[in-house]
Amino acid sequence: GAQHYGQCKNTESFAPAAPVLLQHYPLYRVSDAMCTGVDAAPLDERYQLFRERYDVISKNASKKLLWWFKPRLILSGHTHHGCEVLHENLYPEISVPSFSWRNRNNPSFILGTFSRSDFQLSKCFLPEERSVLALYCGSCLIIILITLSHVKMFRRSLHLPYSLLGKDKTL
């Protein structure tokens, strides 16, 4: 309003930039058959057909979203696997894999840097669950062994005074 006009005089206006579309469900695609990489769906799941409006957004809704927003990037999830798709040869979509060991052995996340004209993405992987479990089990075993070795040394150090104070002394 007019009463706030004076407060906004020194603001900087930016040129419009194409938006980044963040959504849970991926845009329409038939399957993950074209997906590759460490975090892609396993081969036995890659060719399973997606159900429209259950696994992916409907074909019609996907076309409308692309037409309305003309996004420079689309980030989606839901499938628990990583995938890169180029819609209409213009709009890149990256399906971010699951961030939970419940869904996959190698969870990851994407770190993004965005400017008005560009973006950069880095995929960061967590350690595999079996590696973490092996580390925990190995650490527990080492702690147990160290504790047992200290208990044995403590018993040996107590053994000498007991033998000196014992009844059967030999000269």
C-alpha positions as a Markdown table, in Angstrom:
| # | Residue | x | y | z |
|---|---|---|---|---|
| 1 | Gly | 0.0 | 0.0 | 0.0 |
| 2 | Ala | 0.8 | 3.7 | -0.1 |
| 3 | Gln | 1.9 | 3.8 | 3.6 |
| 4 | His | 4.7 | 1.3 | 2.9 |
| 5 | Tyr | 5.9 | 2.7 | -0.4 |
| 6 | Gly | 8.8 | 4.6 | 1.2 |
| 7 | Gln | 10.2 | 1.4 | 2.8 |
| 8 | Cys | 10.5 | -0.3 | -0.6 |
| 9 | Lys | 12.4 | 2.4 | -2.5 |
| 10 | Asn | 15.9 | 0.9 | -2.3 |
| 11 | Thr | 14.9 | -2.7 | -3.2 |
| 12 | Glu | 16.5 | -4.5 | -6.0 |
| 13 | Ser | 14.3 | -6.1 | -8.6 |
| 14 | Phe | 15.5 | -9.2 | -10.4 |
| 15 | Ala | 14.8 | -10.4 | -13.9 |
| 16 | Pro | 12.3 | -13.2 | -14.0 |
| 17 | Ala | 13.8 | -16.7 | -14.0 |
| 18 | Ala | 12.2 | -20.0 | -14.9 |
| 19 | Pro | 11.1 | -21.8 | -11.7 |
| 20 | Val | 12.3 | -25.0 | -10.1 |
| 21 | Leu | 9.4 | -27.4 | -9.6 |
| 22 | Leu | 9.6 | -29.5 | -6.4 |
| 23 | Gln | 7.1 | -32.3 | -6.1 |
| 24 | His | 6.8 | -35.7 | -4.5 |
| 25 | Tyr | 5.5 | -37.6 | -7.5 |
| 26 | Pro | 7.4 | -37.7 | -10.7 |
| 27 | Leu | 6.0 | -36.4 | -14.0 |
| 28 | Tyr | 4.5 | -39.0 | -16.2 |
| 29 | Arg | 6.8 | -41.7 | -17.6 |
| 30 | Val | 6.1 | -45.3 | -18.6 |
| 31 | Ser | 8.8 | -46.9 | -16.4 |
| 32 | Asp | 12.3 | -46.5 | -15.0 |
| 33 | Ala | 13.7 | -48.4 | -18.1 |
| 34 | Met | 15.8 | -45.4 | -19.2 |
| 35 | Cys | 17.3 | -44.8 | -15.8 |
| 36 | Thr | 20.9 | -45.7 | -15.1 |
| 37 | Gly | 23.5 | -45.2 | -12.4 |
| 38 | Val | 24.3 | -46.5 | -8.9 |
| 39 | Asp | 21.0 | -45.3 | -7.4 |
| 40 | Ala | 18.8 | -46.4 | -10.3 |
| 41 | Ala | 16.1 | -49.1 | -9.8 |
| 42 | Pro | 17.4 | -52.7 | -9.8 |
| 43 | Leu | 17.1 | -54.4 | -13.2 |
| 44 | Asp | 14.2 | -56.5 | -12.1 |
| 45 | Glu | 12.2 | -53.4 | -11.2 |
| 46 | Arg | 13.3 | -51.1 | -14.0 |
| 47 | Tyr | 10.9 | -52.4 | -16.6 |
| 48 | Gln | 7.8 | -52.5 | -14.4 |
| 49 | Leu | 5.2 | -50.2 | -15.8 |
| 50 | Phe | 4.2 | -47.2 | -13.6 |
| 51 | Arg | 0.5 | -46.7 | -12.8 |
| 52 | Glu | -0.7 | -43.3 | -13.8 |
| 53 | Arg | -1.9 | -41.2 | -10.8 |
| 54 | Tyr | -0.4 | -43.7 | -8.4 |
| 55 | Asp | 3.3 | -44.0 | -9.2 |
| 56 | Val | 3.5 | -40.9 | -11.4 |
| 57 | Ile | 1.4 | -37.9 | -12.1 |
| 58 | Ser | -1.0 | -38.4 | -15.0 |
| 59 | Lys | 0.1 | -37.7 | -18.5 |
| 60 | Asn | -2.4 | -34.8 | -18.8 |
| 61 | Ala | -1.4 | -33.2 | -15.5 |
| 62 | Ser | 2.3 | -33.5 | -16.5 |
| 63 | Lys | 1.7 | -31.7 | -19.8 |
| 64 | Lys | -0.2 | -28.9 | -18.0 |
| 65 | Leu | 2.5 | -28.5 | -15.4 |
| 66 | Leu | 5.2 | -28.2 | -18.1 |
| 67 | Trp | 3.0 | -25.8 | -20.2 |
| 68 | Trp | 2.1 | -23.6 | -17.2 |
| 69 | Phe | 5.5 | -23.3 | -15.4 |
| 70 | Lys | 8.1 | -24.1 | -18.1 |
| 71 | Pro | 10.4 | -25.1 | -15.3 |
| 72 | Arg | 14.2 | -25.1 | -15.7 |
| 73 | Leu | 14.4 | -28.1 | -13.4 |
| 74 | Ile | 12.0 | -30.6 | -11.8 |
| 75 | Leu | 12.9 | -32.4 | -8.6 |
| 76 | Ser | 10.7 | -35.4 | -7.6 |
| 77 | Gly | 10.8 | -38.5 | -5.5 |
| 78 | His | 8.4 | -41.2 | -4.6 |
| 79 | Thr | 9.9 | -44.0 | -6.6 |
| 80 | His | 12.8 | -44.4 | -4.1 |
| 81 | His | 15.3 | -44.7 | -7.0 |
| 82 | Gly | 17.3 | -42.1 | -8.8 |
| 83 | Cys | 16.5 | -41.2 | -12.4 |
| 84 | Glu | 17.1 | -38.4 | -14.9 |
| 85 | Val | 14.5 | -37.7 | -17.6 |
| 86 | Leu | 14.3 | -35.0 | -20.2 |
| 87 | His | 10.7 | -34.1 | -20.9 |
| 88 | Glu | 9.9 | -32.7 | -24.3 |
| 89 | Asn | 13.7 | -32.4 | -24.9 |
| 90 | Leu | 13.6 | -29.2 | -22.8 |
| 91 | Tyr | 12.7 | -29.8 | -19.1 |
| 92 | Pro | 15.1 | -31.9 | -17.0 |
| 93 | Glu | 13.6 | -34.0 | -14.2 |
| 94 | Ile | 15.7 | -35.6 | -11.5 |
| 95 | Ser | 14.0 | -38.2 | -9.3 |
| 96 | Val | 15.8 | -38.0 | -6.0 |
| 97 | Pro | 16.4 | -41.5 | -4.5 |
| 98 | Ser | 15.2 | -42.4 | -1.0 |
| 99 | Phe | 17.1 | -41.1 | 2.0 |
| 100 | Ser | 16.3 | -44.1 | 4.1 |
| 101 | Trp | 18.0 | -47.4 | 4.6 |
| 102 | Arg | 14.5 | -48.9 | 4.9 |
| 103 | Asn | 14.1 | -48.4 | 1.1 |
| 104 | Arg | 17.6 | -48.9 | -0.2 |
| 105 | Asn | 21.0 | -49.9 | 0.9 |
| 106 | Asn | 22.7 | -46.8 | -0.5 |
| 107 | Pro | 20.6 | -43.7 | 0.4 |
| 108 | Ser | 21.5 | -40.4 | -0.9 |
| 109 | Phe | 20.5 | -36.7 | -1.1 |
| 110 | Ile | 21.0 | -33.9 | -3.6 |
| 111 | Leu | 22.7 | -30.7 | -2.7 |
| 112 | Gly | 21.7 | -27.9 | -5.0 |
| 113 | Thr | 23.1 | -24.4 | -5.6 |
| 114 | Phe | 20.7 | -22.1 | -7.6 |
| 115 | Ser | 21.2 | -18.7 | -9.1 |
| 116 | Arg | 18.8 | -16.7 | -11.4 |
| 117 | Ser | 20.4 | -18.2 | -14.5 |
| 118 | Asp | 21.9 | -21.5 | -13.5 |
| 119 | Phe | 21.9 | -24.3 | -11.0 |
| 120 | Gln | 24.4 | -27.0 | -9.9 |
| 121 | Leu | 23.5 | -30.3 | -8.3 |
| 122 | Ser | 25.7 | -32.7 | -6.4 |
| 123 | Lys | 24.5 | -36.2 | -5.3 |
| 124 | Cys | 25.8 | -37.2 | -1.9 |
| 125 | Phe | 25.7 | -40.8 | -0.8 |
| 126 | Leu | 25.5 | -42.0 | 2.8 |
| 127 | Pro | 27.4 | -45.1 | 3.8 |
| 128 | Glu | 25.8 | -48.4 | 2.9 |
| 129 | Glu | 23.8 | -49.9 | 5.7 |
| 130 | Arg | 25.9 | -53.1 | 5.8 |
| 131 | Ser | 29.0 | -51.0 | 6.1 |
| 132 | Val | 27.6 | -49.1 | 9.1 |
| 133 | Leu | 26.4 | -52.4 | 10.7 |
| 134 | Ala | 29.8 | -54.0 | 10.2 |
| 135 | Leu | 31.5 | -51.0 | 11.7 |
| 136 | Tyr | 29.2 | -51.1 | 14.8 |
| 137 | Cys | 29.8 | -54.9 | 15.2 |
| 138 | Gly | 33.5 | -54.6 | 14.8 |
| 139 | Ser | 33.7 | -51.7 | 17.2 |
| 140 | Cys | 31.7 | -53.6 | 19.8 |
| 141 | Leu | 33.9 | -56.7 | 19.4 |
| 142 | Ile | 37.1 | -54.5 | 19.9 |
| 143 | Ile | 35.6 | -52.9 | 23.0 |
| 144 | Ile | 34.7 | -56.4 | 24.4 |
| 145 | Leu | 38.2 | -57.7 | 23.7 |
| 146 | Ile | 39.9 | -54.7 | 25.3 |
| 147 | Thr | 37.7 | -55.0 | 28.3 |
| 148 | Leu | 38.5 | -58.7 | 28.7 |
| 149 | Ser | 42.2 | -58.1 | 28.3 |
| 150 | His | 42.1 | -55.4 | 31.1 |
| 151 | Val | 40.1 | -57.8 | 33.3 |
| 152 | Lys | 42.7 | -60.5 | 32.8 |
| 153 | Met | 45.6 | -58.1 | 33.6 |
| 154 | Phe | 43.7 | -57.0 | 36.7 |
| 155 | Arg | 43.3 | -60.6 | 37.9 |
| 156 | Arg | 47.0 | -61.3 | 37.3 |
| 157 | Ser | 48.0 | -58.3 | 39.3 |
| 158 | Leu | 45.8 | -59.4 | 42.1 |
| 159 | His | 47.1 | -63.0 | 41.9 |
| 160 | Leu | 50.6 | -62.0 | 43.3 |
| 161 | Pro | 49.4 | -60.5 | 46.6 |
| 162 | Tyr | 47.0 | -63.4 | 47.1 |
| 163 | Ser | 49.9 | -65.9 | 46.6 |
| 164 | Leu | 52.1 | -64.0 | 49.0 |
| 165 | Leu | 49.4 | -63.9 | 51.7 |
| 166 | Gly | 48.4 | -67.5 | 51.1 |
| 167 | Lys | 48.9 | -70.4 | 53.5 |
| 168 | Asp | 51.2 | -72.6 | 51.3 |
| 169 | Lys | 54.5 | -70.7 | 51.3 |
| 170 | Thr | 57.5 | -72.4 | 50.2 |
| 171 | Leu | 61.1 | -71.4 | 51.1 |
